[in-house]
Amino acid sequence: MSDAVALRPSRSLPLGAVLILIPLALAIAGLAIRYAAYSTVAQDASLAKFAEGMCQWDCAWYIKLSETGYDPFPIPTMINAGNWAFFPLYPILVAVVRTLTGLETIVAATGLSIVFCIASARVAWPLLGKGLRAYTLFSAYLLAGPFSIWFTTFYTEVLFLFLTICVFVALQKRQFLLAGLFAALLSATRIVGVFIVFAILIEIWRAHRGAGGTWRDFVPAVLRRPDLLLALFVAPLGLFGYMAYLHFHIGDALAFSHVQRAWSRPTGNPAVFVWNALTSFPKEGWVPTPSQQLAVATLAGYALAIALLVRRQYAMGVYALICLTLPLFAGMASMLRFTAALAPIPLMLTRLLATYRWLFAVSLIVLLAAGYLATIGWLTGYLSLV
């Protein structure tokens, strides 16, 4: 190396700063993109009403839950649907932020959601292979892409994704008890979060196998490790705590499931639901119907879950398959949202899209453009986004 090169001052930022600046820049870009779409659609658009304007569909349920708590039974307004279907952790966190800051509920929720998006990207760095292209795409996916409409308002998707990432990072580091603690919080965020206990079990088995263990001595080996047992037993405590609350509050520990009848959610064969949606062709034109879009999103999720298994990321792959399949027993509703917020899916997707520079560049442009179009669809009631 020449003296000139050796003495040349480095212009590169520290990696830690880069990993914060990338999602921060995309957070600002995402706000600008969504506000541009909002100002196009809303009749009385203003910055003051922006957060409220982005609050659509279930967002209103979360605001009420955060402000007034869970409904009693019977519900005072005598409607046929209570808010017990919505899990408590995120509404509680938003209520804490609102109390500490004095902000309106939706403003507090929006700010907290963006913070969780940035934190999700940063924590996911090791799961993205420590590649800046994948990291940038994942940050764009969360903060400025088409699904940022859920991640940056008052929906539980962002907390669900963040805690899922925390579990898998802890498992990657073989910190099983920490993974169990994050899993407990996850199970208080959404019902399918409780099934991450299987991912923890898979990684415990892989660690046992890597140490030369066999099937025969697996159970005795786990029984000799209190930290492993505690990780498995702690993981579902969030769900159990919510069930206990519902039991004492309204007398039905499974109210979060029973209340689904109020939304006329059918139960049936997932494969039949997917096939019926996939063959629901438009009556005119060539644009796929919302049902077809939901079916394609679901099948794409399955394809990415299988890709995880092929790459021997068994814990992520199995967990993704479980979380994709269970909601399908109740039909196709919200499957695009469920798929998009299932952390292993975007983690795998962005790693694949970051393989080549040209593909990375095209993907980034598509994500940002889709962020604008999806926001318009969100504000105008496009059904596949519900």
URRA-V424779 format. One line per field, one symbol per residue. psi: psi as a letter, one per 20 degrees, with the letter a starting at -180 (. if undefined). burial: 1 if it has 24 or more other C-alpha atoms within 12 Angstrom, else 0. Layout:
psi->???
burial->???
//
This chain:
psi->prhgghipqpiqqqghggihhghghhggggggghhggghhgqhmpqhhjgghhinqcihhghggghhiaqqapqphikrjprkiipqhgghgghhgggghhjrqghggggghghghgghggghighijjlphghggggghgghiahjihhhjbmqighhggghgggghgghhjkmhggghghhghhijgqhihhiihhgggghgghhghhjjrrhhjgghgghinhhgghghhhgjhgghghggghghgjjohkhhghihhhjlprqapghgggghghjmqqhqaipqrhghgggggghhggghghhgghjkmggggggggghhgghhijaipjhgghghjoghghggghhgijgqghhgggggggggghhghhgghghjkphii.
burial->00000000000000000011011101101111111111101000000001111111101111111110111100000000111111111111111011000001111111111111111111111111001111111111111111111111111111111111111111110111111111111111111111111111111111110000000001000100000101111111111111101100000001111001000000000100110011000000000001111111111111111111000011111111111111110111111111111111111111111100000100110011111111111110001111
//
